């Protein structure tokens, strides 16, 4: 657990003129305290860091959250949280407006008599730049994903179903040390490969199919994200042409990712590159997103990105794709670390067109 995270949170409280914040979002509980259980709140003030939970988790919390005082509740998590805030004399308290459900907010507000409980905070923004510990975990998650790709190319063949391929991906991820998939595994083959988020079905893979696999591993709570597309059998001239267009775009973006670049300008460059092949109109989603404790985080590379300057320590995916209804499609994706001088590709599996014969 990095004490700098608490320091940054307290600096935010000071900036907002708040006495305390109630943290309720699971990944932020983990991020600020190190604790990995649920049914918990954090109460953080200038001088106090309290973790409120029940007796199922007290021993675990004491081990995982050494910077926090663990408080066990017996008559309701939210009621105990409010009691602690009142006992500490907090007059201005913030909350996670995008994470707390209304019923819980209303209950807390009802108990916090005389307290200003009206300031919504976006704590996710504090997670955008990863520290060395986080980067290490993501590297490990990426290494697991790469190991899975080495295996799956020997498993895919005509007659297998998409679900069988997804099951194999997830089995090998587990065996390699993943806690669970980062998200629902995507396997889309043949005509279904034109669906960017085509989760696996009973469709049988056939000779001539593109097979797009988008998956990720989790290590110590941190995600990886990778997409590779392979061809079952010898690729046609058109498949080669579209594949080379997407790969060229993906490599161009990898070279463009660097500190100071904006999310919009990198995304726009990818679409300009695809225009040379007459394929830009078939690339409908954003170019990339950050990831960490969640699979989709800020900043993003997209036409609507709010990221004006990438910074060292940010993670971003580089995932252009082309999707042609009635023909198929493909995507190539890497998890990328923004460095002081450029970028580093953390998922290292080959991106050359692989024809599985």
C-alpha positions in Angstrom: 0.0 0.0 0.0 1.5 3.3 -1.1 1.0 6.2 1.4 1.2 8.7 -1.4 -2.3 7.7 -2.4 -3.7 8.9 0.9 -1.6 12.1 0.6 -3.2 12.8 -2.8 -6.7 12.2 -1.4 -6.1 14.5 1.5 -4.8 17.2 -0.8 -8.1 16.9 -2.8 -10.0 17.3 0.4 -8.1 20.5 1.3 -8.6 21.8 -2.2 -12.4 21.3 -2.0 -12.6 22.7 1.5 -13.9 19.4 3.0 -13.3 17.8 6.4 -13.7 14.2 5.2 -14.7 11.9 2.3 -16.7 8.7 2.4 -15.2 6.2 -0.1 -17.7 3.5 -1.3 -16.5 2.3 -4.7 -14.9 -1.1 -4.5 -11.8 -0.3 -6.7 -11.2 2.9 -4.8 -11.5 1.1 -1.4 -8.8 -1.2 -2.8 -6.7 1.7 -4.2 -6.6 3.9 -1.1 -6.4 1.2 1.6 -5.2 -2.0 0.0 -8.2 -3.9 1.3 -9.9 -6.2 -1.1 -13.3 -7.0 0.5 -16.7 -5.6 0.0 -19.4 -4.2 2.3 -17.0 -1.6 3.5 -16.6 2.2 3.6 -13.5 4.4 4.1 -13.7 7.6 6.1 -10.6 9.8 5.4 -10.0 13.1 7.1 -6.9 15.3 7.5 -5.7 13.2 10.4 -7.8 10.0 10.4 -8.0 7.0 8.0 -10.8 4.6 9.1 -12.0 1.4 7.4 -15.5 0.4 8.5 -16.5 -3.2 7.9 -18.0 -6.2 9.7 -16.6 -9.2 11.4 -16.3 -11.3 8.2 -13.5 -8.9 7.1 -11.8 -7.4 10.2 -8.9 -9.8 10.3 -8.3 -9.5 6.5 -8.6 -5.7 6.7 -6.1 -5.4 9.5 -3.6 -7.3 7.3 -4.3 -5.6 4.0 -4.8 -2.0 5.2 -2.0 -1.2 7.6 -2.4 2.5 7.2 -6.1 2.4 8.3 -7.7 1.9 11.7 -10.3 -0.9 11.3 -13.7 -0.2 12.8 -16.1 -3.1 13.1 -19.8 -2.3 12.8 -22.5 -4.4 14.3 -25.7 -2.5 13.5 -25.3 -1.3 10.0 -22.4 -0.1 7.8 -23.8 3.2 6.8 -25.1 4.1 10.3 -21.7 3.4 11.8 -20.0 5.5 9.1 -22.3 8.4 9.9 -21.7 8.0 13.7 -17.9 8.2 13.1 -18.2 11.3 11.0 -20.3 13.0 13.7 -17.9 11.9 16.4 -15.0 13.4 14.5 -16.8 16.7 14.2 -16.9 16.7 10.4 -19.0 19.6 9.0 -18.3 19.3 5.3 -18.2 15.7 3.9 -17.7 14.6 0.3 -18.9 11.4 -1.4 -18.4 9.5 -4.6 -21.4 10.7 -6.6 -20.8 8.3 -9.5 -20.5 5.3 -7.3 -22.9 5.6 -4.4 -26.5 4.5 -5.0 -29.2 7.1 -4.1 -30.7 5.0 -1.3 -27.3 4.9 0.5 -26.7 8.6 -0.1 -30.1 9.4 1.3 -29.6 7.2 4.4 -26.2 8.9 5.2 -27.6 12.3 4.6 -30.5 11.6 7.0 -28.1 10.5 9.7 -25.6 13.4 9.2 -27.7 16.0 10.9 -26.3 19.5 10.5 -23.5 18.2 8.1 -23.0 19.6 4.6 -23.1 16.3 2.6 -23.5 17.8 -0.9 -20.1 17.7 -2.6 -19.6 14.9 -5.2 -16.0 13.9 -5.9 -14.5 12.0 -8.8 -11.8 9.9 -7.0 -11.2 7.9 -10.1 -9.1 10.8 -11.5 -6.5 10.2 -8.8 -5.8 6.7 -10.3 -4.9 7.9 -13.8 -1.1 7.9 -13.3 0.1 4.5 -12.1 2.9 4.1 -9.5 5.6 1.5 -9.9 3.7 -1.1 -7.8 0.7 -0.8 -10.1 2.8 -0.9 -13.3 4.5 -4.1 -12.0 1.1 -5.8 -11.4 -0.1 -4.8 -14.9 3.1 -6.1 -16.5 2.4 -9.4 -14.8 -1.2 -9.4 -16.1 0.1 -8.7 -19.6 2.7 -11.5 -19.4 -0.1 -13.9 -18.5 -2.1 -12.7 -21.5 0.9 -13.3 -23.8 1.3 -16.8 -22.4 -2.3 -17.5 -23.2 -1.8 -16.4 -26.8 1.1 -18.8 -27.2 -1.2 -21.6 -26.2 -4.4 -20.7 -28.1 -2.9 -20.6 -31.5 -2.3 -24.4 -31.1 -5.8 -25.0 -30.0 -7.8 -23.2 -32.7 -8.9 -25.3 -35.6 -11.9 -25.8 -37.8 -14.7 -27.5 -35.9 -14.0 -25.8 -32.6 -16.7 -23.5 -31.3 -16.1 -19.9 -30.1 -17.2 -20.9 -26.6 -14.5 -23.7 -26.6 -11.9 -21.2 -27.6 -13.0 -18.8 -24.9 -13.0 -21.5 -22.3 -9.5 -22.5 -23.2 -8.3 -18.9 -23.0 -9.8 -18.5 -19.5 -8.5 -21.9 -18.3 -4.9 -21.1 -19.4 -5.1 -17.6 -17.8 -6.1 -19.2 -14.5 -3.3 -21.8 -14.7 -0.8 -19.0 -15.5 -1.8 -17.0 -12.3 -4.8 -14.9 -13.3 -7.4 -14.3 -10.6 -10.1 -14.1 -13.2 -10.7 -12.5 -16.6 -10.5 -8.7 -16.8 -13.9 -8.7 -18.6 -16.2 -11.1 -20.6 -13.9 -12.8 -23.1 -14.6 -11.9 -26.7 -14.2 -14.6 -29.5 -15.9 -13.6 -32.8 -15.3 -15.6 -36.0 -16.3 -15.5 -39.6 -19.1 -13.0 -40.3 -19.4 -12.5 -36.5 -16.0 -10.9 -36.5 -17.6 -7.7 -37.7 -19.1 -7.2 -34.2 -16.5 -5.4 -32.1 -17.9 -6.9 -28.8 -19.0 -10.3 -30.1 -18.8 -12.5 -27.0 -18.3 -16.2 -27.7 -21.2 -18.3 -29.0 -21.7 -21.9 -30.2 -20.7 -20.9 -33.7 -18.4 -23.4 -35.2 -15.1 -22.0 -36.5 -14.6 -22.8 -40.2 -11.7 -22.7 -42.7 -11.3 -19.2 -44.0 -12.6 -17.5 -40.9 -10.9 -14.6 -39.2 -11.0 -15.2 -35.4 -10.8 -12.1 -33.2 -10.0 -12.8 -29.6 -10.2 -9.9 -27.1 -9.3 -11.0 -23.5 -7.4 -10.0 -20.4 -6.0 -11.3 -17.2 -6.2 -9.9 -13.7 -3.2 -9.9 -11.3 -3.5 -8.5 -7.8 -6.7 -6.7 -9.0 -5.0 -5.1 -12.0 -6.1 -5.7 -15.6 -4.5 -6.4 -18.9 -6.2 -6.1 -22.3 -5.1 -7.7 -25.6 -6.7 -8.4 -28.9 -5.3 -10.6 -31.6 -7.0 -11.7 -34.9 -5.8 -14.9 -36.7 -6.9 -16.5 -39.9 -7.9 -20.2 -40.0 -6.3 -21.4 -43.2 -4.7 -19.4 -45.9 -5.8 -15.7 -45.9 -7.4 -14.2 -49.1 -5.9 -11.2 -50.7 -8.7 -9.0 -49.2 -8.1 -10.4 -45.7 -4.4 -9.6 -46.1 -5.1 -6.1 -47.3 -7.5 -5.3 -44.4 -5.2 -6.9 -41.9 -2.2 -4.9 -43.1 -4.3 -1.7 -42.9 -5.2 -2.3 -39.3 -1.7 -3.4 -38.3 -0.2 -0.4 -40.0 -2.6 1.9 -38.1 -1.9 0.1 -34.8 1.9 0.5 -35.2 1.6 4.1 -36.2 -0.4 4.8 -33.1 2.2 3.0 -30.9 4.9 5.3 -32.3 2.7 8.4 -31.7 1.8 7.7 -28.1 4.0 10.0 -26.0 3.8 12.6 -23.2 2.1 15.8 -24.2 -0.1 14.3 -26.9 -3.8 14.6 -26.6 -6.3 11.8 -26.8 -8.2 13.5 -29.7 -5.1 14.1 -31.9 -3.9 10.5 -31.7 -7.4 9.1 -32.4 -7.7 11.5 -35.4 -4.3 10.3 -36.8 -5.5 6.7 -36.7 -8.6 7.6 -38.8 -6.5 9.5 -41.3 -4.2 6.5 -41.7 -7.2 4.2 -42.4 -8.6 6.7 -45.0 -5.7 5.7 -47.3 -7.2 2.3 -47.5 -10.8 3.5 -47.7 -11.6 1.9 -44.4 -11.9 4.8 -41.9 -15.7 4.7 -42.0 -15.6 1.1 -40.8 -13.8 2.0 -37.6 -16.6 3.1 -35.3 -15.3 2.9 -31.7 -12.7 4.9 -29.8 -9.0 4.1 -30.4 -8.1 3.3 -26.8 -8.8 3.6 -23.1 -6.8 3.4 -19.9 -7.0 0.5 -17.6 -5.9 -0.5 -14.1 -8.2 -1.7 -11.3 -11.0 -1.3 -13.9 -10.8 -2.4 -17.5 -12.1 0.9 -18.8 -10.6 4.0 -17.1 -9.6 7.5 -18.1 -7.9 8.8 -20.1 -9.1 7.7 -23.5 -8.1 8.1 -27.1 -11.3 9.0 -29.0 -13.0 11.8 -30.9 -14.6 13.0 -27.6 -11.5 12.5 -25.4 -11.0 15.0 -22.6 -7.3 14.1 -22.2 -5.3 17.1 -23.3 -1.9 15.8 -22.4 -0.8 12.2 -21.9 1.6 11.9 -19.0 4.3 9.3 -18.0 2.8 6.5 -15.9 -0.5 6.5 -17.7 -1.7 3.2 -19.3 -3.5 3.3 -22.6 -4.8 0.6 -25.1 -4.0 0.9 -28.8 -6.8 -0.9 -30.5 -7.9 0.1 -34.0 -10.3 -2.1 -35.8 -12.2 -2.5 -39.1 -15.6 -4.1 -39.2 -17.4 -4.8 -42.5 -20.9 -6.2 -42.1 -21.5 -9.2 -44.3 -17.7 -9.8 -44.6 -16.2 -9.8 -41.2 -13.6 -7.7 -39.4 -10.6 -7.6 -37.1 -8.9 -5.7 -34.3 -5.4 -5.6 -33.0 -4.8 -4.3 -29.5 -1.9 -3.8 -27.1 -1.7 -2.5 -23.5 0.8 0.4 -23.7 2.6 2.3 -20.9 3.3 6.0 -21.5 7.0 6.6 -20.6 9.1 9.8 -20.2 10.3 9.6 -23.8 7.4 7.8 -25.6 5.7 4.5 -25.0 6.3 0.9 -24.1 4.2 -2.0 -25.4 3.4 -4.3 -22.4 1.6 -7.0 -24.4 4.3 -8.5 -26.5 2.6 -11.3 -28.5 3.3 -11.3 -32.3 1.0 -9.2 -34.4 2.1 -10.6 -37.8 -0.9 -12.2 -39.7 -1.0 -15.8 -38.5 -2.6 -18.4 -40.8 -3.5 -21.5 -38.8 -3.4 -24.5 -41.1 
